[in-house]
Amino acid sequence: MKEMDLIITSDTATAHIAGSLGVPVWVMLHWDSFWVYRHDGDETPWYPSMRLFRQPKPQDWASAFDAALAALIKEVDKNG
């Protein structure tokens, strides 16, 4: 993981390990997320290298993935 530029995952052990290592990680969360991620916002105090993408409502994965895709495109453009 330490060799990766970015890890994109769901709320699994992968997310927690990457966050613990300080590796940049984006996590896709369902609308009622685990307490570590709180219930709003795009960051968590537990893992400073983590960015959160949430469902705005139950079963709305399209919005979460659209937000992650837009952020990824912006990141790629920024880093050329």
C-alpha positions as CSV (number, residue, x, y, z in Angstrom):
1,M,0.0,0.0,0.0
2,K,2.8,2.4,0.8
3,E,3.7,2.3,-3.0
4,M,0.3,3.4,-4.1
5,D,-0.6,6.9,-5.2
6,L,-4.3,6.5,-4.1
7,I,-6.5,3.7,-2.8
8,I,-10.2,3.8,-3.5
9,T,-12.3,1.3,-1.5
10,S,-15.4,0.7,0.5
11,D,-15.5,0.6,4.3
12,T,-13.4,-2.5,4.8
13,A,-10.1,-3.5,6.5
14,T,-8.4,-2.0,3.4
15,A,-9.7,1.5,4.3
16,H,-8.6,1.2,7.9
17,I,-5.1,-0.2,7.1
18,A,-4.5,2.5,4.4
19,G,-5.7,5.2,6.8
20,S,-3.5,3.8,9.6
21,L,-0.5,3.9,7.3
22,G,-1.2,7.4,6.2
23,V,-1.7,6.3,2.6
24,P,-4.1,8.5,0.5
25,V,-7.4,6.6,0.6
26,W,-10.9,7.5,-0.6
27,V,-13.7,5.5,1.0
28,M,-17.1,5.0,-0.4
29,L,-19.7,5.0,2.4
30,H,-23.4,4.1,2.6
31,W,-25.7,6.7,4.0
32,D,-25.5,5.4,7.7
33,S,-21.8,5.0,8.1
34,F,-19.7,3.5,10.8
35,W,-19.1,5.9,13.8
36,V,-15.4,6.4,12.9
37,Y,-16.6,8.4,9.9
38,R,-19.2,10.4,11.7
39,H,-22.5,11.1,9.8
40,D,-21.4,14.0,7.6
41,G,-18.4,15.6,6.1
42,D,-15.7,14.3,3.8
43,E,-13.0,13.6,6.4
44,T,-12.5,11.8,9.7
45,P,-10.2,12.8,12.6
46,W,-9.1,9.2,12.9
47,Y,-7.4,9.1,9.5
48,P,-6.1,12.4,8.1
49,S,-5.1,10.9,4.8
50,M,-8.7,9.7,4.1
51,R,-11.4,11.3,2.1
52,L,-15.0,10.2,2.4
53,F,-17.6,9.9,-0.4
54,R,-21.1,9.3,1.0
55,Q,-24.4,8.2,-0.3
56,P,-26.7,11.2,0.2
57,K,-29.7,8.8,0.8
58,P,-30.1,5.0,1.0
59,Q,-29.2,3.1,-2.1
60,D,-27.9,6.2,-4.0
61,W,-24.5,4.9,-4.9
62,A,-24.6,6.8,-8.2
63,S,-24.2,10.1,-6.4
64,A,-21.3,8.9,-4.3
65,F,-19.5,7.4,-7.3
66,D,-20.1,10.5,-9.4
67,A,-18.5,12.7,-6.7
68,A,-15.5,10.3,-6.5
69,L,-15.1,10.3,-10.3
70,A,-15.2,14.1,-10.5
71,A,-12.6,14.3,-7.7
72,L,-10.4,11.7,-9.4
73,I,-10.6,13.6,-12.7
74,K,-9.7,16.8,-10.9
75,E,-6.8,15.1,-9.2
76,V,-5.4,13.6,-12.4
77,D,-5.6,17.0,-14.2
78,K,-3.9,18.7,-11.2
79,N,-1.0,16.1,-11.2
80,G,-0.8,15.8,-15.0
